[in-house]
Amino acid sequence: MAIAQQPRADWGEASEKLPEICPNTDCTGGKGCRERVRDYLRTQYRMQSRRDANRRGTVRT
């Protein structure tokens, strides 16, 4: 996903540019493009934050 390759600080702005409703008639995502991508990015953000915390030794449980 191209948005995930950008710096995390840019993810919100980039996801705003996505269509709210999927323009594809055969989409099986179950929700709009923007919401699905934001869900994915939230997961990626948490994973990257935990990896960064692990490297720093500041993991919270």
Secondary structure, 3 states (H helix, E strand, C coil): CCHHHCCHHHHHHHHHCCCCCCCCCCCCCCCCHHHHHHHHHHHHHHHHHHHHHHHHCCCCC
